[in-house]
Amino acid sequence: MDKQPDMEWFDYVISKLEDVDDVLLMEGHQKSHKKVSDAIDLLTWSEENLMKGALPCIASRHSTRKFKPEPIEEEKLRQVIEAGRQAPSGKNKQQNHFLVVRDKEVLDTLVRLVQEEFAKMEITDENSEDIGSAIRLSKKGNYVFKYNAPCLIIVANKRNYGNRYADTACAIENMMLAANALDLGSCWINQLRWLKDNPVIMEYLYELGLHENEAVFGSLSLGYADTEDGMPNRREIPIKGNEVTYIG
């Protein structure tokens, strides 16, 4: 085979096999029909799982901002978290701290506290682009920063560690890709990071298990997408930004 099979290749071969299978059925060749039918099933399964390769998984990942309330299976959640733990870290320090919040009362409390703290702020020229929408919606009293996901994974690191943002970002990206491969929706959440110096938020996070020398540098909403089939959006779209310059 000259190249790795793609979706078009699978569709073409499956269609040709289906034509052969129809002829075999009409002519009564049951044993041959069974073999061809099994081959079609195998190719169909392979085509469906082709999307789970690394590059297609990256290209088809999109943020989910509307979730179903149903919980995530323990094994799927474990796999997502392990993907985050396996991410690279500066000097292999491995000091990200993952707080996996599934308790509805805790999630509701976080939503309330985040809304209350943002509502106390005013929009300025300096913060409008980053948290202007959060402040505006919080003042209206209808701000749910985690998009009602049944699970929020908070990723913290040492407050004064030089690679804190890089290590956290690598972990969250790993988890988003794992989520896509496992048919889960996910969305990067920044709000707890924006409030990492807020005493009210920090005090509550300490109660949940955050260490006093740590701060939140990113979070992840995780769950099943609120779509008809429960699947996240996997439509591949052309990238119009992110300039690339080759040297050599």
Secondary structure, DSSP 4 states (H G I P E B T S, - for coil): --S---HHHHHHHHHHHHHHHHHHHHHT-HHHHHHHHHHHHHHHHHHHHHTTSHHHHHHT------B-SSPPPHHHHHHHHHHHHTS--GGG----EEEEE--HHHHHHHHHHHHHHHHTS---TTTHHHHHHHHHHHHHT---TTTT-SEEEEEEEETT-TTHHHHHHHHHHHHHHHHHHTT-EEEEE-HHHHTTT-HHHHHHHHHHT--TTEEEEEEEEEE-BSSSSSPPP--------S------
